[in-house]
Amino acid sequence: MATTPAAISVAGPKHNFDQDRIEEELLPALQNTANVIELKTKHY
């Protein structure tokens, strides 16, 4: 069974999270961060 070695979250005031910003800025940044964590944890 797979384990979850990390968690990623985004926090801030609701008015800072409109749909365009989520799709264009935050999701790509989160996906990139998840990829970096995955690559780093494979070395351990």
PDBQT receptor file of N, H, CA, C and O in Angstrom, charges set to zero:
ATOM      1  N   MET A   1       0.846  -1.176   0.000  1.00  0.00    +0.000 N 
ATOM      2  CA  MET A   1       0.000   0.000   0.000  1.00  0.00    +0.000 C 
ATOM      3  C   MET A   1       0.892   1.239   0.000  1.00  0.00    +0.000 C 
ATOM      4  O   MET A   1       1.899   1.279   0.707  1.00  0.00    +0.000 OA
ATOM      5  N   ALA A   2       0.532   2.236  -0.779  1.00  0.00    +0.000 N 
ATOM      6  H   ALA A   2      -0.286   2.203  -1.354  1.00  0.00    +0.000 HD
ATOM      7  CA  ALA A   2       1.306   3.471  -0.864  1.00  0.00    +0.000 C 
ATOM      8  C   ALA A   2       1.087   4.328   0.377  1.00  0.00    +0.000 C 
ATOM      9  O   ALA A   2       0.017   4.319   0.986  1.00  0.00    +0.000 OA
ATOM     10  N   THR A   3       2.113   5.054   0.724  1.00  0.00    +0.000 N 
ATOM     11  H   THR A   3       2.982   5.062   0.230  1.00  0.00    +0.000 HD
ATOM     12  CA  THR A   3       2.004   5.988   1.839  1.00  0.00    +0.000 C 
ATOM     13  C   THR A   3       2.115   7.412   1.315  1.00  0.00    +0.000 C 
ATOM     14  O   THR A   3       2.579   7.644   0.199  1.00  0.00    +0.000 OA
ATOM     15  N   THR A   4       1.690   8.345   2.124  1.00  0.00    +0.000 N 
ATOM     16  H   THR A   4       1.314   8.157   3.031  1.00  0.00    +0.000 HD
ATOM     17  CA  THR A   4       1.780   9.751   1.759  1.00  0.00    +0.000 C 
ATOM     18  C   THR A   4       2.883  10.385   2.593  1.00  0.00    +0.000 C 
ATOM     19  O   THR A   4       2.695  10.623   3.786  1.00  0.00    +0.000 OA
ATOM     20  N   PRO A   5       4.038  10.663   1.981  1.00  0.00    +0.000 N 
ATOM     21  CA  PRO A   5       5.153  11.195   2.747  1.00  0.00    +0.000 C 
ATOM     22  C   PRO A   5       5.074  12.693   3.016  1.00  0.00    +0.000 C 
ATOM     23  O   PRO A   5       5.842  13.220   3.820  1.00  0.00    +0.000 OA
ATOM     24  N   ALA A   6       4.152  13.379   2.349  1.00  0.00    +0.000 N 
ATOM     25  H   ALA A   6       3.528  12.951   1.696  1.00  0.00    +0.000 HD
ATOM     26  CA  ALA A   6       4.080  14.833   2.515  1.00  0.00    +0.000 C 
ATOM     27  C   ALA A   6       2.677  15.320   2.203  1.00  0.00    +0.000 C 
ATOM     28  O   ALA A   6       1.869  14.624   1.589  1.00  0.00    +0.000 OA
ATOM     29  N   ALA A   7       2.422  16.520   2.643  1.00  0.00    +0.000 N 
ATOM     30  H   ALA A   7       3.079  17.086   3.142  1.00  0.00    +0.000 HD
ATOM     31  CA  ALA A   7       1.161  17.187   2.322  1.00  0.00    +0.000 C 
ATOM     32  C   ALA A   7       1.480  18.606   1.882  1.00  0.00    +0.000 C 
ATOM     33  O   ALA A   7       2.412  19.234   2.385  1.00  0.00    +0.000 OA
ATOM     34  N   ILE A   8       0.703  19.095   0.948  1.00  0.00    +0.000 N 
ATOM     35  H   ILE A   8      -0.054  18.585   0.539  1.00  0.00    +0.000 HD
ATOM     36  CA  ILE A   8       0.888  20.453   0.438  1.00  0.00    +0.000 C 
ATOM     37  C   ILE A   8      -0.434  21.178   0.615  1.00  0.00    +0.000 C 
ATOM     38  O   ILE A   8      -1.497  20.627   0.331  1.00  0.00    +0.000 OA
ATOM     39  N   SER A   9      -0.363  22.403   1.081  1.00  0.00    +0.000 N 
ATOM     40  H   SER A   9       0.500  22.851   1.312  1.00  0.00    +0.000 HD
ATOM     41  CA  SER A   9      -1.595  23.177   1.235  1.00  0.00    +0.000 C 
ATOM     42  C   SER A   9      -1.360  24.616   0.809  1.00  0.00    +0.000 C 
ATOM     43  O   SER A   9      -0.228  25.091   0.726  1.00  0.00    +0.000 OA
ATOM     44  N   VAL A  10      -2.458  25.284   0.546  1.00  0.00    +0.000 N 
ATOM     45  H   VAL A  10      -3.378  24.898   0.614  1.00  0.00    +0.000 HD
ATOM     46  CA  VAL A  10      -2.436  26.706   0.215  1.00  0.00    +0.000 C 
ATOM     47  C   VAL A  10      -3.397  27.383   1.170  1.00  0.00    +0.000 C 
ATOM     48  O   VAL A  10      -4.523  26.922   1.357  1.00  0.00    +0.000 OA
ATOM     49  N   ALA A  11      -2.961  28.466   1.768  1.00  0.00    +0.000 N 
ATOM     50  H   ALA A  11      -2.046  28.840   1.616  1.00  0.00    +0.000 HD
ATOM     51  CA  ALA A  11      -3.809  29.171   2.724  1.00  0.00    +0.000 C 
ATOM     52  C   ALA A  11      -3.742  30.667   2.465  1.00  0.00    +0.000 C 
ATOM     53  O   ALA A  11      -2.739  31.193   1.984  1.00  0.00    +0.000 OA
ATOM     54  N   GLY A  12      -4.811  31.321   2.790  1.00  0.00    +0.000 N 
ATOM     55  H   GLY A  12      -5.626  30.894   3.181  1.00  0.00    +0.000 HD
ATOM     56  CA  GLY A  12      -4.854  32.771   2.665  1.00  0.00    +0.000 C 
ATOM     57  C   GLY A  12      -6.282  33.245   2.664  1.00  0.00    +0.000 C 
ATOM     58  O   GLY A  12      -7.208  32.438   2.740  1.00  0.00    +0.000 OA
ATOM     59  N   PRO A  13      -6.472  34.549   2.579  1.00  0.00    +0.000 N 
ATOM     60  CA  PRO A  13      -7.819  35.106   2.550  1.00  0.00    +0.000 C 
ATOM     61  C   PRO A  13      -8.585  34.642   1.306  1.00  0.00    +0.000 C 
ATOM     62  O   PRO A  13      -8.019  34.555   0.216  1.00  0.00    +0.000 OA
ATOM     63  N   LYS A  14      -9.844  34.353   1.478  1.00  0.00    +0.000 N 
ATOM     64  H   LYS A  14     -10.304  34.424   2.363  1.00  0.00    +0.000 HD
ATOM     65  CA  LYS A  14     -10.667  33.835   0.380  1.00  0.00    +0.000 C 
ATOM     66  C   LYS A  14     -10.654  34.756  -0.836  1.00  0.00    +0.000 C 
ATOM     67  O   LYS A  14     -10.690  34.284  -1.972  1.00  0.00    +0.000 OA
ATOM     68  N   HIS A  15     -10.604  36.061  -0.604  1.00  0.00    +0.000 N 
ATOM     69  H   HIS A  15     -10.575  36.444   0.319  1.00  0.00    +0.000 HD
ATOM     70  CA  HIS A  15     -10.658  36.989  -1.740  1.00  0.00    +0.000 C 
ATOM     71  C   HIS A  15      -9.407  36.918  -2.620  1.00  0.00    +0.000 C 
ATOM     72  O   HIS A  15      -9.404  37.474  -3.718  1.00  0.00    +0.000 OA
ATOM     73  N   ASN A  16      -8.360  36.255  -2.167  1.00  0.00    +0.000 N 
ATOM     74  H   ASN A  16      -8.363  35.803  -1.275  1.00  0.00    +0.000 HD
ATOM     75  CA  ASN A  16      -7.151  36.080  -2.980  1.00  0.00    +0.000 C 
ATOM     76  C   ASN A  16      -7.224  34.862  -3.903  1.00  0.00    +0.000 C 
ATOM     77  O   ASN A  16      -6.302  34.633  -4.686  1.00  0.00    +0.000 OA
ATOM     78  N   PHE A  17      -8.290  34.087  -3.827  1.00  0.00    +0.000 N 
ATOM     79  H   PHE A  17      -9.040  34.273  -3.191  1.00  0.00    +0.000 HD
ATOM     80  CA  PHE A  17      -8.370  32.824  -4.556  1.00  0.00    +0.000 C 
ATOM     81  C   PHE A  17      -9.507  32.820  -5.573  1.00  0.00    +0.000 C 
ATOM     82  O   PHE A  17     -10.475  32.076  -5.416  1.00  0.00    +0.000 OA
ATOM     83  N   ASP A  18      -9.396  33.642  -6.608  1.00  0.00    +0.000 N 
ATOM     84  H   ASP A  18      -8.610  34.246  -6.735  1.00  0.00    +0.000 HD
ATOM     85  CA  ASP A  18     -10.411  33.571  -7.656  1.00  0.00    +0.000 C 
ATOM     86  C   ASP A  18     -10.070  32.409  -8.592  1.00  0.00    +0.000 C 
ATOM     87  O   ASP A  18      -8.942  31.916  -8.594  1.00  0.00    +0.000 OA
ATOM     88  N   GLN A  19     -11.038  31.982  -9.373  1.00  0.00    +0.000 N 
ATOM     89  H   GLN A  19     -11.955  32.383  -9.371  1.00  0.00    +0.000 HD
ATOM     90  CA  GLN A  19     -10.893  30.785 -10.211  1.00  0.00    +0.000 C 
ATOM     91  C   GLN A  19      -9.724  30.900 -11.189  1.00  0.00    +0.000 C 
ATOM     92  O   GLN A  19      -8.983  29.936 -11.383  1.00  0.00    +0.000 OA
ATOM     93  N   ASP A  20      -9.556  32.066 -11.802  1.00  0.00    +0.000 N 
ATOM     94  H   ASP A  20     -10.159  32.848 -11.644  1.00  0.00    +0.000 HD
ATOM     95  CA  ASP A  20      -8.454  32.237 -12.755  1.00  0.00    +0.000 C 
ATOM     96  C   ASP A  20      -7.097  32.064 -12.081  1.00  0.00    +0.000 C 
ATOM     97  O   ASP A  20      -6.213  31.398 -12.621  1.00  0.00    +0.000 OA
ATOM     98  N   ARG A  21      -6.935  32.654 -10.920  1.00  0.00    +0.000 N 
ATOM     99  H   ARG A  21      -7.653  33.194 -10.482  1.00  0.00    +0.000 HD
ATOM    100  CA  ARG A  21      -5.650  32.531 -10.216  1.00  0.00    +0.000 C 
ATOM    101  C   ARG A  21      -5.393  31.090  -9.801  1.00  0.00    +0.000 C 
ATOM    102  O   ARG A  21      -4.266  30.603  -9.889  1.00  0.00    +0.000 OA
ATOM    103  N   ILE A  22      -6.439  30.415  -9.352  1.00  0.00    +0.000 N 
ATOM    104  H   ILE A  22      -7.354  30.811  -9.281  1.00  0.00    +0.000 HD
ATOM    105  CA  ILE A  22      -6.288  29.010  -8.959  1.00  0.00    +0.000 C 
ATOM    106  C   ILE A  22      -5.812  28.184 -10.143  1.00  0.00    +0.000 C 
ATOM    107  O   ILE A  22      -4.856  27.419 -10.021  1.00  0.00    +0.000 OA
ATOM    108  N   GLU A  23      -6.472  28.332 -11.289  1.00  0.00    +0.000 N 
ATOM    109  H   GLU A  23      -7.249  28.954 -11.387  1.00  0.00    +0.000 HD
ATOM    110  CA  GLU A  23      -6.154  27.514 -12.459  1.00  0.00    +0.000 C 
ATOM    111  C   GLU A  23      -4.829  27.891 -13.110  1.00  0.00    +0.000 C 
ATOM    112  O   GLU A  23      -4.088  27.014 -13.554  1.00  0.00    +0.000 OA
ATOM    113  N   GLU A  24      -4.525  29.179 -13.171  1.00  0.00    +0.000 N 
ATOM    114  H   GLU A  24      -5.127  29.892 -12.811  1.00  0.00    +0.000 HD
ATOM    115  CA  GLU A  24      -3.353  29.633 -13.917  1.00  0.00    +0.000 C 
ATOM    116  C   GLU A  24      -2.077  29.710 -13.084  1.00  0.00    +0.000 C 
ATOM    117  O   GLU A  24      -0.978  29.577 -13.622  1.00  0.00    +0.000 OA
ATOM    118  N   GLU A  25      -2.213  29.922 -11.792  1.00  0.00    +0.000 N 
ATOM    119  H   GLU A  25      -3.106  30.030 -11.355  1.00  0.00    +0.000 HD
ATOM    120  CA  GLU A  25      -1.025  30.130 -10.963  1.00  0.00    +0.000 C 
ATOM    121  C   GLU A  25      -0.850  29.066  -9.886  1.00  0.00    +0.000 C 
ATOM    122  O   GLU A  25       0.220  28.470  -9.766  1.00  0.00    +0.000 OA
ATOM    123  N   LEU A  26      -1.889  28.829  -9.110  1.00  0.00    +0.000 N 
ATOM    124  H   LEU A  26      -2.759  29.313  -9.207  1.00  0.00    +0.000 HD
ATOM    125  CA  LEU A  26      -1.738  27.965  -7.942  1.00  0.00    +0.000 C 
ATOM    126  C   LEU A  26      -1.649  26.485  -8.294  1.00  0.00    +0.000 C 
ATOM    127  O   LEU A  26      -0.782  25.784  -7.773  1.00  0.00    +0.000 OA
ATOM    128  N   LEU A  27      -2.526  25.997  -9.166  1.00  0.00    +0.000 N 
ATOM    129  H   LEU A  27      -3.231  26.567  -9.589  1.00  0.00    +0.000 HD
ATOM    130  CA  LEU A  27      -2.471  24.568  -9.512  1.00  0.00    +0.000 C 
ATOM    131  C   LEU A  27      -1.146  24.173 -10.153  1.00  0.00    +0.000 C 
ATOM    132  O   LEU A  27      -0.567  23.159  -9.762  1.00  0.00    +0.000 OA
ATOM    133  N   PRO A  28      -0.640  24.940 -11.131  1.00  0.00    +0.000 N 
ATOM    134  CA  PRO A  28       0.673  24.569 -11.676  1.00  0.00    +0.000 C 
ATOM    135  C   PRO A  28       1.784  24.594 -10.624  1.00  0.00    +0.000 C 
ATOM    136  O   PRO A  28       2.665  23.733 -10.637  1.00  0.00    +0.000 OA
ATOM    137  N   ALA A  29       1.751  25.564  -9.720  1.00  0.00    +0.000 N 
ATOM    138  H   ALA A  29       1.035  26.263  -9.710  1.00  0.00    +0.000 HD
ATOM    139  CA  ALA A  29       2.766  25.627  -8.669  1.00  0.00    +0.000 C 
ATOM    140  C   ALA A  29       2.658  24.425  -7.734  1.00  0.00    +0.000 C 
ATOM    141  O   ALA A  29       3.673  23.859  -7.328  1.00  0.00    +0.000 OA
ATOM    142  N   LEU A  30       1.436  24.036  -7.395  1.00  0.00    +0.000 N 
ATOM    143  H   LEU A  30       0.611  24.496  -7.725  1.00  0.00    +0.000 HD
ATOM    144  CA  LEU A  30       1.241  22.867  -6.530  1.00  0.00    +0.000 C 
ATOM    145  C   LEU A  30       1.694  21.589  -7.221  1.00  0.00    +0.000 C 
ATOM    146  O   LEU A  30       2.323  20.735  -6.597  1.00  0.00    +0.000 OA
ATOM    147  N   GLN A  31       1.378  21.453  -8.510  1.00  0.00    +0.000 N 
ATOM    148  H   GLN A  31       0.866  22.147  -9.017  1.00  0.00    +0.000 HD
ATOM    149  CA  GLN A  31       1.793  20.263  -9.246  1.00  0.00    +0.000 C 
ATOM    150  C   GLN A  31       3.315  20.184  -9.336  1.00  0.00    +0.000 C 
ATOM    151  O   GLN A  31       3.894  19.107  -9.195  1.00  0.00    +0.000 OA
ATOM    152  N   ASN A  32       3.955  21.315  -9.568  1.00  0.00    +0.000 N 
ATOM    153  H   ASN A  32       3.485  22.190  -9.683  1.00  0.00    +0.000 HD
ATOM    154  CA  ASN A  32       5.414  21.349  -9.622  1.00  0.00    +0.000 C 
ATOM    155  C   ASN A  32       6.018  20.961  -8.274  1.00  0.00    +0.000 C 
ATOM    156  O   ASN A  32       6.966  20.178  -8.214  1.00  0.00    +0.000 OA
ATOM    157  N   THR A  33       5.476  21.501  -7.216  1.00  0.00    +0.000 N 
ATOM    158  H   THR A  33       4.705  22.137  -7.265  1.00  0.00    +0.000 HD
ATOM    159  CA  THR A  33       5.966  21.176  -5.875  1.00  0.00    +0.000 C 
ATOM    160  C   THR A  33       5.796  19.693  -5.576  1.00  0.00    +0.000 C 
ATOM    161  O   THR A  33       6.694  19.064  -5.016  1.00  0.00    +0.000 OA
ATOM    162  N   ALA A  34       4.653  19.135  -5.946  1.00  0.00    +0.000 N 
ATOM    163  H   ALA A  34       3.924  19.646  -6.401  1.00  0.00    +0.000 HD
ATOM    164  CA  ALA A  34       4.421  17.702  -5.734  1.00  0.00    +0.000 C 
ATOM    165  C   ALA A  34       5.432  16.869  -6.512  1.00  0.00    +0.000 C 
ATOM    166  O   ALA A  34       5.921  15.859  -6.005  1.00  0.00    +0.000 OA
ATOM    167  N   ASN A  35       5.749  17.277  -7.729  1.00  0.00    +0.000 N 
ATOM    168  H   ASN A  35       5.352  18.097  -8.141  1.00  0.00    +0.000 HD
ATOM    169  CA  ASN A  35       6.737  16.550  -8.530  1.00  0.00    +0.000 C 
ATOM    170  C   ASN A  35       8.121  16.610  -7.892  1.00  0.00    +0.000 C 
ATOM    171  O   ASN A  35       8.835  15.607  -7.864  1.00  0.00    +0.000 OA
ATOM    172  N   VAL A  36       8.501  17.771  -7.383  1.00  0.00    +0.000 N 
ATOM    173  H   VAL A  36       7.922  18.585  -7.406  1.00  0.00    +0.000 HD
ATOM    174  CA  VAL A  36       9.800  17.918  -6.723  1.00  0.00    +0.000 C 
ATOM    175  C   VAL A  36       9.869  17.020  -5.491  1.00  0.00    +0.000 C 
ATOM    176  O   VAL A  36      10.866  16.331  -5.276  1.00  0.00    +0.000 OA
ATOM    177  N   ILE A  37       8.815  17.030  -4.687  1.00  0.00    +0.000 N 
ATOM    178  H   ILE A  37       8.005  17.590  -4.862  1.00  0.00    +0.000 HD
ATOM    179  CA  ILE A  37       8.785  16.180  -3.490  1.00  0.00    +0.000 C 
ATOM    180  C   ILE A  37       8.881  14.711  -3.882  1.00  0.00    +0.000 C 
ATOM    181  O   ILE A  37       9.610  13.945  -3.253  1.00  0.00    +0.000 OA
ATOM    182  N   GLU A  38       8.153  14.319  -4.914  1.00  0.00    +0.000 N 
ATOM    183  H   GLU A  38       7.560  14.941  -5.426  1.00  0.00    +0.000 HD
ATOM    184  CA  GLU A  38       8.197  12.925  -5.362  1.00  0.00    +0.000 C 
ATOM    185  C   GLU A  38       9.609  12.521  -5.775  1.00  0.00    +0.000 C 
ATOM    186  O   GLU A  38      10.096  11.459  -5.387  1.00  0.00    +0.000 OA
ATOM    187  N   LEU A  39      10.258  13.367  -6.556  1.00  0.00    +0.000 N 
ATOM    188  H   LEU A  39       9.862  14.229  -6.871  1.00  0.00    +0.000 HD
ATOM    189  CA  LEU A  39      11.616  13.044  -6.997  1.00  0.00    +0.000 C 
ATOM    190  C   LEU A  39      12.591  12.983  -5.827  1.00  0.00    +0.000 C 
ATOM    191  O   LEU A  39      13.453  12.105  -5.782  1.00  0.00    +0.000 OA
ATOM    192  N   LYS A  40      12.462  13.898  -4.892  1.00  0.00    +0.000 N 
ATOM    193  H   LYS A  40      11.762  14.612  -4.929  1.00  0.00    +0.000 HD
ATOM    194  CA  LYS A  40      13.374  13.908  -3.744  1.00  0.00    +0.000 C 
ATOM    195  C   LYS A  40      13.146  12.714  -2.829  1.00  0.00    +0.000 C 
ATOM    196  O   LYS A  40      14.104  12.181  -2.269  1.00  0.00    +0.000 OA
ATOM    197  N   THR A  41      11.909  12.286  -2.665  1.00  0.00    +0.000 N 
ATOM    198  H   THR A  41      11.131  12.719  -3.120  1.00  0.00    +0.000 HD
ATOM    199  CA  THR A  41      11.643  11.163  -1.768  1.00  0.00    +0.000 C 
ATOM    200  C   THR A  41      12.026   9.828  -2.394  1.00  0.00    +0.000 C 
ATOM    201  O   THR A  41      12.221   8.854  -1.667  1.00  0.00    +0.000 OA
ATOM    202  N   LYS A  42      12.138   9.750  -3.699  1.00  0.00    +0.000 N 
ATOM    203  H   LYS A  42      11.980  10.540  -4.290  1.00  0.00    +0.000 HD
ATOM    204  CA  LYS A  42      12.553   8.505  -4.341  1.00  0.00    +0.000 C 
ATOM    205  C   LYS A  42      14.020   8.197  -4.087  1.00  0.00    +0.000 C 
ATOM    206  O   LYS A  42      14.453   7.059  -4.270  1.00  0.00    +0.000 OA
ATOM    207  N   HIS A  43      14.779   9.183  -3.674  1.00  0.00    +0.000 N 
ATOM    208  H   HIS A  43      14.427  10.107  -3.525  1.00  0.00    +0.000 HD
ATOM    209  CA  HIS A  43      16.204   8.985  -3.404  1.00  0.00    +0.000 C 
ATOM    210  C   HIS A  43      16.455   8.485  -1.992  1.00  0.00    +0.000 C 
ATOM    211  O   HIS A  43      17.602   8.213  -1.637  1.00  0.00    +0.000 OA
ATOM    212  N   TYR A  44      15.414   8.355  -1.176  1.00  0.00    +0.000 N 
ATOM    213  H   TYR A  44      14.483   8.576  -1.465  1.00  0.00    +0.000 HD
ATOM    214  CA  TYR A  44      15.588   7.932   0.219  1.00  0.00    +0.000 C 
ATOM    215  C   TYR A  44      15.049   6.553   0.458  1.00  0.00    +0.000 C 
ATOM    216  O   TYR A  44      15.117   6.049   1.579  1.00  0.00    +0.000 OA
TER     217      TYR A  44
